[in-house]
Every structure is written in C-alpha cells, then in structure tokens.
Amino acid sequence: MPISRHFKSRKNRKGQSLIETLTGFMILIPIGLLSYDLTYILIATQNNEMLADNAARAAASHSDPVTAQDSAQKALGDFQQTSNYGTVALNDFTYNDENNGQVSLTMTMTIKIPVVFGPWSTMTVNAQSVQPIVGIPAPR
C-alpha cells in the first residue's frame, strides 16, 4: 500500500508544477509585452527629440524667418518614417521672438503602439527644441 500512496503524491506534484508554470506564464508574458511597448515608446520619443533638434538647427542657420521655417520643414521631410509612426508635424515655430536670438519649435509625433493594451492603440509624443540663431548677431 505505501507504494500507491507514493505514486499518487508524485502525480499531484506534477500537476501542481504545471499549474504554477502556467500561472507564471500568465504573469510574465504580459509583463514582457508591456516592456516591449515601453521600449518602443522610449525609442520613438528619442527619435522625435532628435528630429526636433535637427529641425531647429537647420532653421537656426538662416537669417530670415521664412527660409528658416522652410528649412525646418525640409528637415522634417528628410525623416525616415516607419510603418508604426503616424503623423509627424512641426508646431509652434518661433524665430527671434522678442529679439532673443533663438529659434524655438515643437514637434508632435503620433505613434502606433505595437502591442495594444486596452484603449491605447496610439500615442502622441511632443518634443521642444531651442537653438541659437547663427545668422544674426547675438542680442545685447
């Protein structure tokens, strides 16, 4: 009789291990997918900041506001978009506002979240950049 008891307890332990493994996967897989989303959002935010800096630098190299804004738009056009990036737009462009010798702009990028959790299928990230204008004398 002791042999059958030993066999039953061993069988129950195997079932318990299977349940623990499945429960662990149910917890670890969503955490992994969420970390993938957060990494993607971080990379998209860094790309948006880099794009804003490049556009502000391009605009800062001109001495008049019209060509400066055209240059910033051209820098925006040079951006290599992927399928997960939605719209990329130049917002709030100011050139030498209040005679401060700076170009300031804001870039807005809409991204599509790769693994959707609930209602969050898209996200909008903003980046602001301020660069000194090199085409005019510095303000005093």
N, C-alpha and C positions, 0 to 999 in steps of 0.2 A: 503493500500500500504506500509506503513512503516514496516509491519511485513515481507513482502517478501524481502525487502532490507536487513533487519537484518539477515534473513536466508542465503542470498547469501554471505554476508560478512563473516559470520561464516564458511561457506563451503570453501571459499577461504583461510581462515586462517588455516584450517585443511590441505589443500593441500600444503600450504607453510611450515607448520611444517614437513610434510612428506618429502618434498624436502630438507629441512635443515637437517633432521635426516640422510637421505641417503648420502648427501654430507659430513656430519660429519663422517659417517662410512667409506666413500671412502678415507678420510684423516687419520682417526685413525687406521684402520686395517693395512695399510702398515707401519705405524709408530710402531705398536705393533710387527709386524713380523720382522722389521728391528732391534728392540731392542732385540728380541729373538736371532737373528743371532749374534749380538754384544756380548750378554751374552755368547753364545756358543763359540765364538772365544776367549773371555777372559778366560773361563774355560779351553779350550784346550791349550792356551798359558801358563797358570799356571801349567797344568799337564806336559807340555814339560819342563818348568823350573825345576820342581820338579824331573823329570826324569834325567835331565842333572846333577843336584846336587847329586842325588843318585849314578849315574854312576861315577862321579868324586870322590866322597867319597870312593866308592868301589875300584877305581883304585889307590887312594892315600894311601891305606893301604898296598900296595905291594912295595917291594924294587927293582923290576926289571921291565922294560917296557913291556916285553912280557906278563907276568902274570897280569900286571896292565891293559893292553888293553883287555885281555881275561875276566877279572873281570868286566870291564865296559860293554863289550858285554853281559855278563851274566846278569848284572843289567838291560840292555835294554830288554833282553829276559823275565825278570820277570814282565814286564809292561803288565797290563791287558788292551788289546785293545778293543774298542767298534766298532760297525759297521761303525760309522761315521769317524773313524780315518783311514787314508790310510797308507802310509808307515812311519815308524819311523826309522831313520838312525843315526849312530854315524859318525860325520865328524870331521876333524881337531884334531886328538888326538895327544897331545904332552906331553911327560913325561920328566921332569927335563931338559927342553930345556935351553941351555946356563947355565946349573948348577944353576938354580934359586930355586930348591927345590919345584916346583909346578907341578901339573897336570892340563892341560887345554884341554877342549874339547868343541865341538859344536854339539848339537843335532838338527836334522831337522825333523819336523813332518808335514805331509800333511793331511789336514782335509777336509772333505766334508761338505759344507755349507748346513744346514738343509732346509732353505727357499731360493731358488735361485732368485737373482735379477740380471737380465741381464746376462752377460757372466761369472759371478763369481760363479762357481759351486764348485771350490776347492780353497784352500789357503795353503800356506806353511809358517809355523812359525819356527823360529830359537831361540835357547837358548844356551848361553855360560856359562860355569861354570869353575871356577878356585879354586882348593883346595890345601892346603899344603900337601906335602908328609910326612907321619908319619913314614915310614920305613927307612928313611935315615937321617943323621944329617943335621941340618939346614945350609945353606950356610953362609959363613962369608964374 
